[in-house]
Amino acid sequence: MTSAIKMQGIVKTFGQFCANDHVSLDIAEGEVHALLGENGAGKSTLMNILYGLYQPDQGEIYLQDKKVLIHNPSDAITLGIGMVHQHFMLIPALTVAENIILGMDRGFSLHLEEACREIEKISREYGLDVEPRTKVWQLTVGQQQRVEIVKALFRKAKILILDEPTAVLTPQEVSELFTVLRRLTSEGMTVIFISHKLQEVLAICNRVTVLRQGKNVATVATKDTDREQLAKLMVGRDLELTLRKNVSCSREPVLDVCNLECLNDKGLSGLKKNNLQVCSGEIVGIAGVDGNGQMELIEAITGLRPVTGGEIRLLAKEITQYNPRKRLLLGLGHIPADRHKHGVIMDMSITENMILQTYFQKPYCKKGWISWKKAKQDSERLSQEYDVRTSSCELAVGRLSGGNQQKVVLAREVSRNPKFLVAAHPTRGLDIGATEYVHSKLLEQREKGTGILLVSTELEEIIALCDRVLVMYEGEIVGSLEGADINVNQIGLLMAGAREKPAS
């Protein structure tokens, strides 16, 4: 094999923490090479070094057996390295085209129309639905992901680093992406595929390197391994990959939505007379291609988006005009789709984030003053209970890995014992161990009688966890599935726009 990339003896420390401990990586030209590991295992740090965002403390990097120094992303781009980050590097106020050409040397004039035509050509060629003149803030998460991929292709990358590229894609979109990747690698491109989805890794990748606690523990060919072996290599123990849930639904409604309507960010109809009900002890799934009204539904229910028609009832009380705090006090919990935007405040400590919903209540608030001693005690207890891996609860949440940030949100919302919980993409970007943990917590809440609305683009997750599945298409619930009808084929048909009479 001809090596496209060699990273030898890479060491990177942050204070006393060693993120990469003498890691070596050898990736062949024209292969799709997976990088697996738990959140915090050092995958992103290693790729940030390759992309020039970090400088290694020790170690060397070779491209085509030639030693290179990558001081910054500009150097990486010049060398033909492109990276699609898990948390997108886009400016919301700019258009897609402006984001894509930002920072590129295009001479003294921008030539926006020329760039738009080139972006449209790339989009058509690779089956990526990107409108270059749209503002980024108007795009769904899935559409923003596609913009990042187009940006790397636009910049003529020969080595493409994909950090969780399928986290927001439907099975059909994943299949299309894999077709694109196979075409790119057949033309000589090298792809580094960071993912937590073991089935996808086995389907698309040639080889897998597994990191654990900052060290390279194995590199194996996908044809010689399976999900169980990879999961054990990642976490160092056997994992329960099959979920078991008990019958617990009481059929007492905790949420009742009737003829709900609202506008999307473009001022157009986002929801069209939707009806749904969630009962105590039931997990109801919302499936659909990202951008078909799921975000509007979540925000309308949680009070983050004004409603233009219909009614929302929580625990038999009409809350349509309630603000988010009143809904939370009534018994609503919310694990948001975008933890950075709605879940945590990155510059605040873990302790401060843990009490964001309750700081004004007992036992934290006494005569108008916050009892930080009690807050710290509870934060430390919850961090231990929910396996938030940190050296101190006074650490800023922004310094935690994505999985640990999600655990902070989960700990805060679940510890309030909500009667109804909205869980929007709760395992997006999480490793297999953290995903297993989140799933177990959701099932635990279900068995305690909490009604849960689970919004996810992960069909495997929807099928494993949900008692009922509702499918959304163009702002409407077009089908309801239960029992044996909950399968990939049935959900996929509805996601594509087929209609089914809702179950009574």
Residue pairs with C-beta under 8 A, 6 or more apart in sequence:
1 28
1 29
1 31
2 28
2 29
2 64
3 26
3 27
3 28
3 29
3 62
3 64
3 65
4 27
4 28
4 29
4 30
4 31
4 63
4 64
4 158
4 159
4 190
5 25
5 26
5 27
5 50
5 61
5 62
5 63
5 159
5 190
5 192
6 24
6 25
6 26
6 27
6 60
6 61
6 62
6 65
7 23
7 24
7 25
7 26
7 46
7 49
7 50
7 59
7 60
7 61
7 62
8 24
8 59
8 60
8 61
8 62
9 22
9 23
9 24
9 58
9 59
9 60
10 20
10 22
10 23
10 24
10 25
10 46
10 49
10 56
10 58
10 59
10 61
11 18
11 20
11 21
11 22
11 23
11 56
11 57
11 58
11 59
12 18
12 19
12 20
12 42
12 45
12 46
12 49
12 54
12 56
12 57
13 19
13 57
16 391
17 391
18 214
19 42
19 45
19 214
20 42
20 45
20 46
20 49
20 56
20 214
21 42
21 213
21 214
21 215
22 58
22 59
22 215
23 42
23 46
23 59
23 211
23 214
23 215
23 216
24 216
25 35
25 46
25 209
25 216
26 219
27 33
27 190
27 192
28 190
28 206
28 207
29 64
29 188
29 190
30 185
30 186
30 188
30 189
30 190
31 185
31 190
31 191
31 205
31 206
31 207
32 181
32 185
32 191
32 193
32 204
32 205
32 206
33 190
33 191
33 192
33 193
33 205
33 206
33 207
33 208
33 209
34 193
34 194
34 195
34 201
34 205
34 207
34 208
34 209
34 222
35 43
35 46
35 47
35 192
35 193
35 194
35 208
35 209
35 211
36 43
36 194
36 195
36 196
36 198
36 201
36 208
36 209
36 210
36 211
36 230
36 233
36 234
37 43
37 210
37 211
37 212
37 234
37 431
38 212
38 234
38 235
38 403
38 431
38 432
38 433
38 434
39 401
39 402
39 403
39 404
39 429
39 430
39 431
39 434
40 389
40 401
40 403
40 404
41 211
41 212
41 213
41 214
41 234
41 431
42 211
42 213
42 214
42 215
43 194
43 211
44 86
44 163
44 194
44 401
45 54
46 211
47 83
47 161
47 163
47 192
47 194
48 54
49 55
49 56
49 61
49 70
50 61
50 70
50 76
50 81
50 161
50 192
51 70
51 73
51 76
51 81
51 83
51 161
52 70
52 71
52 72
52 73
52 74
52 75
52 76
53 72
53 73
55 71
60 67
61 67
61 68
61 69
61 70
62 68
63 79
63 159
68 79
69 75
70 76
70 79
70 81
73 83
74 103
76 83
77 155
77 157
79 159
80 156
80 157
80 158
80 159
81 157
81 158
81 159
81 161
82 151
82 152
82 153
82 155
82 157
82 159
82 160
82 161
83 152
83 160
83 161
83 163
84 145
84 148
84 149
84 151
84 152
84 160
84 161
84 162
84 163
84 165
85 148
85 163
86 163
86 164
86 167
86 194
86 402
86 429
87 340
87 402
88 144
88 145
88 147
88 148
89 148
90 99
90 136
90 144
90 147
90 148
91 98
91 99
91 102
91 136
92 135
92 136
92 137
93 135
93 136
93 137
94 102
94 135
94 136
95 132
95 133
95 134
95 135
95 136
96 119
96 130
96 131
96 132
96 133
96 134
96 136
96 139
96 147
96 150
97 112
97 115
97 116
97 119
97 132
97 133
98 112
99 136
99 147
99 151
100 115
100 119
100 132
100 147
100 150
100 151
100 154
101 110
101 112
101 115
101 154
104 155
106 115
115 132
115 154
116 132
116 133
118 154
119 130
119 132
119 150
119 154
120 130
120 132
122 128
122 130
122 150
122 153
122 154
123 129
123 130
123 150
126 149
126 150
126 153
126 180
126 183
127 176
127 179
127 180
128 146
128 149
128 150
128 180
129 143
129 146
130 143
130 146
130 147
130 150
136 144
136 147
137 265
138 265
138 266
139 147
140 168
140 290
140 291
140 295
141 168
141 290
141 337
141 338
142 168
142 169
142 173
142 289
142 290
142 291
142 457
143 290
143 291
145 165
145 167
145 168
145 169
149 162
149 165
149 177
152 160
157 189
158 188
158 189
158 190
159 189
159 190
159 191
159 192
160 184
160 189
160 190
160 191
160 192
161 191
161 192
161 194
162 191
162 192
162 193
162 194
162 195
163 194
164 194
164 195
164 196
164 428
164 429
165 177
165 193
165 195
166 173
166 174
166 177
166 195
166 197
166 200
167 428
167 429
168 290
168 425
168 428
168 457
169 177
169 290
169 457
170 289
170 290
170 457
170 459
170 495
171 459
171 488
171 492
172 289
172 492
172 495
172 496
173 289
174 200
178 203
178 204
181 191
181 193
181 204
182 204
184 191
185 191
193 201
193 204
193 205
195 201
196 429
196 430
196 431
196 432
196 435
198 227
198 230
198 231
198 432
199 227
199 460
201 208
201 222
201 230
202 222
202 225
202 226
202 227
202 230
205 222
206 221
206 222
207 219
207 220
207 221
207 222
208 218
208 219
208 220
208 221
208 222
208 225
208 230
209 216
209 218
209 219
210 216
210 217
210 218
210 219
210 220
210 230
210 233
210 234
211 217
212 233
212 234
212 235
212 236
217 233
218 233
220 229
220 230
227 241
228 238
228 239
228 241
231 238
231 239
231 241
231 432
232 238
232 239
234 431
234 432
234 433
235 431
235 432
235 433
239 432
239 433
239 436
240 436
241 436
243 439
243 443
243 464
243 465
245 443
245 446
245 465
246 447
248 281
248 282
248 446
248 447
248 449
249 279
249 280
249 281
249 282
249 467
250 279
250 280
250 281
250 282
250 449
251 279
251 280
252 279
252 280
253 277
253 278
253 279
253 280
253 313
253 316
253 451
254 278
254 279
254 280
254 314
254 315
254 331
254 419
254 420
254 450
254 451
255 276
255 277
255 278
255 301
255 312
255 313
255 314
255 420
255 451
255 453
256 277
256 311
256 312
256 313
256 316
257 274
257 275
257 276
257 277
257 301
257 310
257 311
257 312
257 313
258 275
258 310
258 311
258 312
258 313
259 273
259 274
259 275
259 309
259 310
259 311
260 271
260 273
260 274
260 275
260 297
260 300
260 307
260 309
260 310
260 311
260 312
261 269
261 271
261 272
261 273
261 274
261 307
261 308
261 309
261 310
262 270
262 271
262 296
262 299
262 300
262 305
262 306
262 307
262 308
262 309
263 269
263 270
263 296
263 308
264 270
264 293
264 296
264 475
269 475
270 293
270 296
270 305
270 475
271 293
271 296
271 297
271 300
271 475
271 476
272 293
272 474
272 475
272 476
273 309
273 310
273 476
274 293
274 297
274 310
274 475
274 476
274 477
275 477
275 502
276 284
276 470
276 477
277 284
278 284
278 420
278 451
278 452
278 453
279 451
280 419
280 449
280 450
280 451
281 446
281 447
281 448
281 449
281 450
281 451
282 446
282 451
282 452
282 467
282 468
283 442
283 443
283 446
283 452
283 454
283 465
283 466
283 467
284 451
284 452
284 453
284 454
284 466
284 467
284 468
284 469
284 470
285 454
285 455
285 456
285 462
285 465
285 466
285 468
285 469
285 470
286 294
286 297
286 453
286 454
286 455
286 456
286 469
286 470
286 471
286 472
287 456
287 457
287 459
287 462
287 469
287 470
287 471
287 472
287 491
287 494
287 495
288 294
288 457
288 471
288 472
288 473
288 495
289 457
289 473
289 495
290 457
292 472
292 473
292 474
292 475
293 472
293 474
293 475
293 476
294 424
294 455
294 472
295 337
296 305
296 475
297 455
297 472
298 304
298 336
298 337
298 422
298 424
298 455
299 305
300 307
300 312
301 312
301 332
301 422
301 453
302 324
302 327
302 332
302 334
302 422
303 319
303 322
303 323
303 324
303 326
303 327
304 324
304 342
307 320
307 321
310 320
311 318
311 320
312 318
312 319
312 320
313 319
314 327
314 330
314 331
314 332
314 419
314 420
315 330
315 331
315 419
315 420
317 330
319 326
319 327
319 330
322 330
324 334
328 334
328 357
328 416
331 418
331 419
331 420
332 418
332 419
332 420
332 421
332 422
333 413
333 414
333 416
333 418
333 420
333 421
333 422
333 450
334 342
334 413
334 421
334 422
334 424
335 343
335 409
335 410
335 413
335 421
335 422
335 423
335 424
335 426
336 342
336 343
336 409
336 424
337 424
337 425
337 428
337 455
339 402
339 405
339 406
339 409
340 346
340 405
343 405
343 406
343 409
344 353
344 397
344 405
344 408
344 409
345 352
345 353
345 356
345 397
346 396
346 397
346 398
347 396
347 398
348 396
348 397
349 393
349 394
349 395
349 396
349 397
350 379
350 383
350 388
350 390
350 392
350 393
350 394
350 395
350 397
350 400
350 408
351 372
351 375
351 376
351 379
351 393
351 394
352 375
353 397
353 408
353 412
354 375
354 378
354 379
354 382
354 393
354 408
354 411
354 412
355 364
355 370
355 375
355 378
355 379
355 412
356 412
357 412
357 413
357 416
358 364
358 416
359 365
359 370
359 375
363 371
363 374
364 370
364 371
364 374
364 375
365 371
376 393
376 394
379 393
380 393
382 388
382 411
382 412
382 415
383 390
383 393
383 408
383 411
385 411
386 407
386 408
386 410
386 411
386 437
386 441
387 407
387 437
388 400
388 404
388 407
388 408
388 411
389 400
389 401
389 404
390 400
390 404
397 405
397 408
400 408
402 429
402 430
403 429
403 430
403 431
403 434
406 426
406 427
406 429
406 430
406 434
406 438
407 434
407 437
410 426
410 438
410 441
413 421
414 421
414 441
414 445
417 448
417 450
418 445
418 450
419 449
419 450
419 451
420 450
420 451
420 452
420 453
421 442
421 445
421 450
421 451
421 452
421 453
422 452
422 453
422 455
423 442
423 452
423 453
423 454
423 455
424 455
424 456
425 455
425 456
425 457
425 458
426 438
426 442
426 454
426 456
427 434
427 435
427 438
427 439
427 456
427 458
427 461
430 438
435 461
439 461
439 464
439 465
442 452
442 454
442 465
443 465
445 452
446 452
454 461
454 462
454 465
454 466
456 462
459 488
459 491
459 492
462 469
462 486
462 491
463 469
463 486
463 487
463 488
463 491
466 486
467 482
468 480
468 481
468 482
468 486
468 503
469 480
469 481
469 482
469 486
469 491
470 477
470 479
470 480
470 481
471 477
471 478
471 479
471 480
471 481
471 491
471 494
471 495
472 478
473 494
473 495
473 496
473 497
474 497
477 502
478 494
478 497
478 498
478 499
478 500
479 490
479 494
479 498
479 499
479 500
479 502
480 500
480 502
480 503
481 490
481 491
481 494
481 500
481 503
482 503
494 500
